[in-house]
Amino acid sequence: MNEEIKKELAETFKGEISNTQEDIKEASRDTSLFTRTPSLITYPTDVDDLATLVKTIRKAKERDNTLSISVTARSGGTDMSGGPLTTSVVASFTKHMNHVIEVGDNYAITEPGVYYRDFEKETLKKGILLPSYPASREICAMGGIVANNSGGERTLAYGKTQKYVEELEVVLSDGSITTFKALTNTELEEKKKLDTLEGDIYRKMDILITDNMDVIEKHKPKVSKNSAGYAIWSIRDKDTHTFNLAKLICGSQGTLALWSKAKLGLVVPKPHRAMLVIFLTKMDILPEIVQRVLTQNPESFESYDDKTFTLAVKFLPEMLKQMGLAKATRLGIDFIPEMEMVAVGGVPKMILMAEFAEETIEEADAKANKAREALSDLNLQTKIEKNEKESEKYWIVRRESFSLLRKNLHGLYASPFIDDFVVPPETYPEFFPKLNKLLAVYKDHFIYTIAGHVGNGNFHIIPLMNIAKAENRKIVLELAPKVYALVISYGGTTTGEHNDGIIRTPYLPLLFGEKMEELFKTTKQIFDPINIFNPGKKVGGTFDDIERDMLRSNT
Ligand SMILES: Cc1cc2nc3c(=O)[nH]c(=O)nc-3n(C[C@H](O)[C@H](O)[C@H](O)COP(=O)(O)OP(=O)(O)OC[C@H]3O[C@@H](n4cnc5c(N)ncnc54)[C@H](O)[C@@H]3O)c2cc1C
């Protein structure tokens, strides 16, 4: 089949097509617990190339519907859920489709293969940025930021990527090219008249939303961030009375359409920051602290636990090595108090970082002080860092924790399977003891670190375990349903930003219920009736997929 596809593509496809061992190996992994070996890697040069690829795959599937041929998008390949993994054809974007096309006064137009670090360099030339950038900002690309509906440290103040996606040029499952953007009612009615797949999508999605308005409203996630399921609740904007399918494509992990160009709204970041650092020794007052700090509107409110802290100090030399001599020396000195804490066993249970951003340093500092005053009766150890240089070490530990673990734990694998749930912050006092009880059962099998967006109730728990052992792999399917059932019982969601992929797709019925699951299936059917876009993600993924494709070694 590969040879047949290669032959057909050779005539019209301008980019490279590869099945070298090196390219296959690279595309067989992301940062999840999984591996899948693709059959072919393609590197489209532009949207026409991408359309040619989709048409070729579609034709092959139409010739033989039993064929398990499909196309899965890949940008930075940093997904934690298995989203870009496939046994079939990969469309890889970072090689050619990696241009920032335009930066306006409050927007940018970009291709998917642009790394975020390069995107931001361009947008900052105009003093603007995408405030939903993820912690993986140095290694991920725009393709996954949009397709996962990523969020990050500034999401508390600014929201997630979906909010900033204005328009998406996409290739649909018949290989046609269109642009999804906000449509007025009149424009929507015009689109519905089209005798094409696009017209069909507009007609059917309009009916699906209209007929199921109550179910959708009832089941849409109530927490402040979510990447689970299809965001059918976001298509209609009640305030502007518009209909925008770009909001649905955002977060759909390349299962409905492949995007080739995005217009993203951007913001002017506030120039000055001050950080209130809170060293927490007991967890029961966490919700009270969160509530009080949030009244001062921090731009970000992040956290990491004692294990992250201790590992960061342990691997400090490795971390500093990447940073150049001057910065490494300064940070090495900055970290001396932390090294002392670890040496004498005085590590706090959790470190909370509330950062306040304002037009002047005085205003930012005043806000941090106000937040500190609001906590004064709680007897906490706190510290105010008055500028970004002073707060940098906290950000380094917070942002680098997962990368650190992945690189340095020989014989153990940083295993994301309960890595991204969200619960309402007011439930912390009841939720965390119950969660700890569930995790304690496995204390002989793994240690774990918790870091996250404490202000949003979004936590990243990463168990560190030897996944070469079958008994440990079994835990993935044993513990996750318990944690997710608990999260759901407190009104939470299974993923705030990392998305469903292989690891969480089978839990969507548990999270959303049968009726919504049916609507998700219908949505997939409307966009991709012959299932050629990233099958098994969002719809159709099984627990067997998880078991079969889990890594068998720690490297
Ligand atoms: C250390 C670390 C920290 C992280 N921190 C965060 C965080 O703070 N917040 C967060 O949200 N995530 C985080 N992640 C997860 C991940 O980095 C992000 O979701 C990131 O946005 C993925 O981007 P990518 O380009 O690497 O996507 P990829 O891994 O290439 O793909 C992700 C998904 O998007 C699809 N896709 C890619 N390009 C397209 C396209 N053109 N059209 C359609 N579908 C497409 C893929 O098929 C896949 O399903 C982190 C990961 C790591 C390793």
The ligand as an SDF file (V2000), in Angstrom:
LIG
                    3D

 53 58  0  0  0  0  0  0  0  0999 V2000
    7.5300   19.6190   29.2610 C   0  0  0  0  0  0  0  0  0  0  0  0
    6.1310   19.7610   28.7010 C   0  0  0  0  0  0  0  0  0  0  0  0
    5.2960   20.7300   29.2020 C   0  0  0  0  0  0  0  0  0  0  0  0
    3.9990   20.8910   28.6830 C   0  0  0  0  0  0  0  0  0  0  0  0
    3.2320   21.8900   29.1700 N   0  0  0  0  0  0  0  0  0  0  0  0
    2.0340   22.1240   28.6230 C   0  0  0  0  0  0  0  0  0  0  0  0
    1.2440   23.2200   29.0670 C   0  0  0  0  0  0  0  0  0  0  0  0
    1.6230   23.9980   29.9260 O   0  0  0  0  0  0  0  0  0  0  0  0
    0.0480   23.4080   28.4760 N   0  0  0  0  0  0  0  0  0  0  0  0
   -0.4010   22.6110   27.4600 C   0  0  0  0  0  0  0  0  0  0  0  0
   -1.4740   22.8640   26.9420 O   0  0  0  0  0  0  0  0  0  0  0  0
    0.3190   21.5670   27.0470 N   0  0  0  0  0  0  0  0  0  0  0  0
    1.5200   21.3060   27.5730 C   0  0  0  0  0  0  0  0  0  0  0  0
    2.2750   20.2600   27.1120 N   0  0  0  0  0  0  0  0  0  0  0  0
    1.7480   19.3850   26.0470 C   0  0  0  0  0  0  0  0  0  0  0  0
    2.1150   19.8550   24.6150 C   0  0  0  0  0  0  0  0  0  0  0  0
    3.4120   20.3750   24.6110 O   0  0  0  0  0  0  0  0  0  0  0  0
    1.1700   20.9350   24.1050 C   0  0  0  0  0  0  0  0  0  0  0  0
   -0.1370   20.4600   24.0230 O   0  0  0  0  0  0  0  0  0  0  0  0
    1.6050   21.5210   22.7380 C   0  0  0  0  0  0  0  0  0  0  0  0
    0.7720   22.5840   22.4170 O   0  0  0  0  0  0  0  0  0  0  0  0
    1.5910   20.5110   21.6200 C   0  0  0  0  0  0  0  0  0  0  0  0
    2.1490   21.1350   20.4960 O   0  0  0  0  0  0  0  0  0  0  0  0
    2.9690   20.3000   19.3900 P   0  0  0  0  0  0  0  0  0  0  0  0
    3.1960   21.1980   18.2420 O   0  0  0  0  0  0  0  0  0  0  0  0
    4.1250   19.6430   19.9830 O   0  0  0  0  0  0  0  0  0  0  0  0
    1.8350   19.2370   18.9920 O   0  0  0  0  0  0  0  0  0  0  0  0
    1.9670   17.7530   18.4420 P   0  0  0  0  0  0  0  0  0  0  0  0
    2.4510   16.8600   19.5180 O   0  0  0  0  0  0  0  0  0  0  0  0
    2.7060   17.7280   17.1640 O   0  0  0  0  0  0  0  0  0  0  0  0
    0.4270   17.4480   18.1320 O   0  0  0  0  0  0  0  0  0  0  0  0
   -0.5610   17.5670   19.1160 C   0  0  0  0  0  0  0  0  0  0  0  0
   -1.9250   17.2240   18.5060 C   0  0  0  0  0  0  0  0  0  0  0  0
   -2.2670   18.1980   17.5370 O   0  0  0  0  0  0  0  0  0  0  0  0
   -2.5070   17.6180   16.2630 C   0  0  0  0  0  0  0  0  0  0  0  0
   -2.0080   18.5370   15.2440 N   0  0  0  0  0  0  0  0  0  0  0  0
   -0.7540   19.0350   15.1010 C   0  0  0  0  0  0  0  0  0  0  0  0
   -0.7020   19.8620   14.0460 N   0  0  0  0  0  0  0  0  0  0  0  0
   -1.9450   19.9010   13.4940 C   0  0  0  0  0  0  0  0  0  0  0  0
   -2.5300   20.5390   12.3680 C   0  0  0  0  0  0  0  0  0  0  0  0
   -1.8270   21.3390   11.5620 N   0  0  0  0  0  0  0  0  0  0  0  0
   -3.8350   20.3150   12.1020 N   0  0  0  0  0  0  0  0  0  0  0  0
   -4.5860   19.4990   12.8810 C   0  0  0  0  0  0  0  0  0  0  0  0
   -4.0820   18.8540   13.9500 N   0  0  0  0  0  0  0  0  0  0  0  0
   -2.7830   19.0530   14.2540 C   0  0  0  0  0  0  0  0  0  0  0  0
   -1.7630   16.2840   16.3070 C   0  0  0  0  0  0  0  0  0  0  0  0
   -2.3260   15.3340   15.4250 O   0  0  0  0  0  0  0  0  0  0  0  0
   -1.9370   15.8970   17.7630 C   0  0  0  0  0  0  0  0  0  0  0  0
   -3.1560   15.2570   17.9380 O   0  0  0  0  0  0  0  0  0  0  0  0
    3.5500   20.0460   27.6410 C   0  0  0  0  0  0  0  0  0  0  0  0
    4.4030   19.0540   27.1340 C   0  0  0  0  0  0  0  0  0  0  0  0
    5.6800   18.9080   27.6490 C   0  0  0  0  0  0  0  0  0  0  0  0
    6.5670   17.8570   27.0750 C   0  0  0  0  0  0  0  0  0  0  0  0
  1  2  1  0
  2  3  1  0
  2 52  2  0
  3  4  2  0
  4  5  1  0
  4 50  1  0
  5  6  2  0
  6  7  1  0
  6 13  1  0
  7  8  2  0
  7  9  1  0
  9 10  1  0
 10 11  2  0
 10 12  1  0
 12 13  2  0
 13 14  1  0
 14 15  1  0
 14 50  1  0
 15 16  1  0
 16 17  1  0
 16 18  1  0
 18 19  1  0
 18 20  1  0
 20 21  1  0
 20 22  1  0
 22 23  1  0
 23 24  1  0
 24 25  2  0
 24 26  1  0
 24 27  1  0
 27 28  1  0
 28 29  2  0
 28 30  1  0
 28 31  1  0
 31 32  1  0
 32 33  1  0
 33 34  1  0
 33 48  1  0
 34 35  1  0
 35 36  1  0
 35 46  1  0
 36 37  1  0
 36 45  1  0
 37 38  2  0
 38 39  1  0
 39 40  1  0
 39 45  2  0
 40 41  1  0
 40 42  2  0
 42 43  1  0
 43 44  2  0
 44 45  1  0
 46 47  1  0
 46 48  1  0
 48 49  1  0
 50 51  2  0
 51 52  1  0
 52 53  1  0
M  END
$$$$
